[in-house]
Amino acid sequence: MSDKSKYFSKARETPEAISDTIDPAMLGYAGAGLLALVFALAVIWIVLRPKPRPKIAVDGSNVLYWENNVPSLGTVREVLARLSHAGYDPYIWFDANVGYLVSDRYLNERALGKMLRFPAGRIQIADKGTPADPLILAYASRAKVRVVTNDRFRDWTQEYAQFQDQRLFVRGSVKNGRAYFNFKK
């Protein structure tokens, strides 16, 4: 018998011959060990998986003016960054004229996303002639989220009566490039 055939002789045996060499108790231990490993991995996944972040609506056309009453995408970028850092998943709306306020041309969601370093899929720009306010309030009402703005939305209180509750708004400001919020409870 050659050296090679000696190594492969076990492989040529019938399944019955191989099963005679396996202790049934070992199969039980292996199964229990595998089950314990699967359970441990499931627990680790449940504990370490990312928790869903609460969404929050942002009135971008209002926030744009939060620092020194001058329209600035830097102000918006700071607000979005602070909200994200605080554990929120912000979605932002702008009036159609936002591009002309910050760059003298129309900006779509993609261009604005690049300038803000923010996902374009979470930016909405109202159609020309349509204010963003009812779009923000409709989303916030549907998603049951708060709105970051200093606007009182007085023109929309009849249509969106629940927003007479000022606790649904997060007021704020930006001073020296840093955003501050008032989360009323």
C-alpha positions in Angstrom: 0.0 0.0 0.0 1.5 3.4 -1.0 1.6 6.3 1.4 -1.1 8.1 -0.5 -3.5 5.2 -0.5 -3.0 4.9 3.3 -4.3 8.4 3.8 -7.3 8.0 1.6 -8.3 4.5 2.8 -10.8 5.9 5.3 -12.5 7.9 2.6 -13.1 4.7 0.6 -14.9 3.0 3.5 -18.6 2.6 3.4 -20.7 5.1 5.4 -21.6 2.4 7.9 -17.9 1.8 8.6 -17.3 5.5 9.3 -20.4 5.8 11.4 -19.2 3.0 13.6 -16.2 5.1 14.6 -18.3 8.2 15.6 -19.6 8.2 19.2 -23.3 9.2 19.3 -22.7 11.3 22.4 -20.1 13.4 20.5 -22.8 14.2 17.9 -25.0 15.4 20.8 -22.3 17.6 22.2 -21.5 19.0 18.7 -25.1 19.8 18.1 -25.5 21.5 21.5 -22.3 23.5 20.9 -23.5 24.6 17.5 -26.9 25.6 19.0 -25.1 27.6 21.7 -22.9 29.3 19.1 -26.0 30.3 17.0 -27.8 31.6 20.1 -24.7 33.6 21.2 -24.3 35.2 17.7 -28.1 36.1 17.7 -27.8 37.8 21.1 -24.7 39.7 20.0 -26.5 40.8 16.8 -29.5 42.0 18.8 -27.4 43.9 21.3 -25.0 45.5 18.8 -27.2 46.1 15.8 -27.9 49.8 15.0 -30.9 51.1 16.8 -33.4 53.0 14.7 -32.8 56.7 15.0 -35.8 59.0 15.5 -36.6 61.1 12.5 -36.9 64.8 12.7 -38.2 67.3 10.1 -36.1 70.4 9.5 -37.4 73.7 8.0 -34.3 74.4 5.9 -35.6 77.8 4.6 -36.0 78.9 8.2 -32.8 77.4 9.6 -30.9 79.0 6.7 -31.2 82.4 8.5 -30.4 81.2 12.1 -27.0 82.9 12.3 -27.0 86.7 12.0 -30.2 86.6 9.9 -28.0 85.9 6.8 -28.8 82.9 4.5 -26.0 80.4 4.9 -25.6 76.7 4.0 -22.9 76.6 6.7 -25.6 77.3 9.3 -27.8 74.5 7.8 -24.8 72.1 7.7 -24.1 72.8 11.4 -27.8 72.2 12.4 -27.9 68.9 10.5 -24.6 67.8 12.0 -25.7 68.6 15.6 -29.0 66.8 15.1 -27.3 63.8 13.7 -24.8 63.8 16.5 -27.7 64.0 19.0 -29.1 60.8 17.6 -31.7 62.1 15.1 -32.2 61.2 11.5 -33.0 64.6 9.9 -35.0 65.2 6.8 -35.0 68.8 5.4 -37.2 70.9 3.3 -36.5 74.1 1.4 -38.5 76.6 -0.7 -37.6 76.5 -4.4 -35.6 79.8 -4.2 -32.9 78.3 -1.9 -30.3 78.1 -4.7 -30.8 81.8 -5.5 -30.3 82.7 -1.9 -27.0 80.9 -1.5 -25.5 80.6 -5.0 -27.4 82.8 -7.5 -28.8 79.8 -9.4 -31.4 77.1 -9.0 -30.2 74.1 -7.0 -31.8 70.7 -7.1 -31.6 68.1 -4.2 -28.5 66.5 -5.6 -26.5 69.8 -5.9 -27.7 71.0 -2.5 -26.8 67.6 -1.0 -23.2 68.0 -2.2 -23.0 71.5 -0.8 -24.4 70.4 2.5 -22.5 67.1 2.6 -25.9 65.5 3.3 -27.8 62.7 1.5 -29.9 64.1 -1.4 -32.5 61.5 -0.6 -33.3 63.3 2.6 -33.6 66.7 1.0 -36.9 68.0 -0.5 -37.2 71.2 -2.5 -40.7 72.6 -3.0 -41.9 73.3 -6.5 -41.7 76.9 -7.7 -44.6 78.8 -6.3 -45.3 76.3 -3.6 -44.1 77.0 -0.1 -42.3 74.2 1.7 -44.3 74.8 4.9 -47.3 72.6 4.1 -44.9 69.9 2.8 -43.0 69.9 6.1 -46.2 69.9 8.2 -47.7 67.1 6.1 -44.6 64.9 6.6 -44.3 65.7 10.3 -48.0 64.9 10.8 -47.8 61.6 8.8 -44.5 60.5 10.4 -45.4 61.8 13.8 -42.1 63.7 14.2 -41.1 67.1 15.5 -40.1 70.1 13.4 -36.9 72.1 13.8 -37.8 75.7 13.0 -38.4 79.1 14.5 -41.5 79.6 12.3 -44.9 79.6 14.0 -46.7 78.3 10.9 -49.7 80.5 11.7 -51.0 80.3 8.1 -51.3 76.6 8.5 -52.8 76.1 11.9 -56.3 75.5 10.6 -55.2 72.8 8.2 -52.7 71.3 10.7 -54.4 71.9 14.1 -52.1 69.5 16.0 -49.2 72.0 15.4 -50.8 74.5 17.7 -49.0 72.5 20.3 -45.6 74.3 20.5 -43.9 71.2 22.0 -43.9 69.7 18.5 -41.4 72.4 17.4 -37.7 72.5 18.2 -36.6 76.1 18.4 -33.0 77.0 18.0 -30.2 79.4 16.9 -26.7 79.3 15.7 -24.1 81.5 17.5 -20.5 81.6 16.5 -21.0 78.6 14.2 -22.5 76.4 16.9 -26.2 75.2 16.9 -28.3 75.4 20.0 -31.7 73.8 20.4 -34.6 74.1 22.8 -36.3 70.7 23.0 -39.5 71.5 25.0 -41.1 68.5 26.6 
